[in-house]
């Protein structure tokens, strides 16, 4: 086996392994976001609030990357832009609806803790859905991804 063939085989294996992990990474990240939100529900102490913000922010950044990788793994290369655009639209809608819902619940319940608990509940539903997500059936997804790497 030539050195180039060995390097391509390594790239294919590595990409395939990384993309397979994305199926479990997203649910874990969604669960961590729920935990970060719950920290502010159970305690308003500065350390808990700081830990919540730190955890939520760190997980949020990696969740965007994982979602992009999930789209690239499950869709043909020609559909990547539209797939990422669809996720961006859903994310933007959540950024609009989420604060309105939390504010509505907080106003009705007389405090932000109820709103944050509602937010944690919605995140829990999202995490639960993510844990049940399976990769889409595709013909040789690693081959399609490895072709993109070689370009």
Residue pairs with C-beta under 8 A, 6 or more apart in sequence:
1 9
8 146
8 150
11 146
11 149
11 150
12 142
12 143
12 145
12 146
15 142
15 145
15 146
15 149
16 141
16 142
16 145
16 146
18 69
19 69
19 72
19 73
19 141
19 142
19 145
20 135
22 66
22 69
22 70
22 73
23 70
23 133
23 134
23 135
25 62
25 66
26 63
26 66
26 67
26 70
26 130
26 133
27 127
27 130
27 131
27 133
29 59
29 62
29 63
29 66
30 63
30 123
30 126
30 127
30 130
31 127
31 131
32 55
32 59
33 56
33 59
33 60
33 63
33 123
33 127
34 120
34 123
34 124
34 127
35 55
36 51
36 52
36 53
36 55
36 56
36 59
37 52
37 56
37 116
37 119
37 120
37 123
38 120
39 48
39 49
39 51
39 52
39 55
40 48
40 49
40 52
40 113
40 116
41 113
41 116
41 117
41 120
42 48
43 49
44 113
67 87
68 84
68 87
71 80
71 83
71 84
71 87
72 80
72 83
72 145
73 135
73 141
73 145
74 83
74 135
74 136
74 138
74 141
75 83
75 136
76 138
76 144
77 144
77 147
77 148
98 119
98 122
101 115
101 118
101 119
101 122
102 112
102 115
102 116
102 118
102 119
103 115
104 115
105 114
105 115
105 118
106 112
106 113
106 114
106 115
106 116
108 114
109 115
135 141
138 144
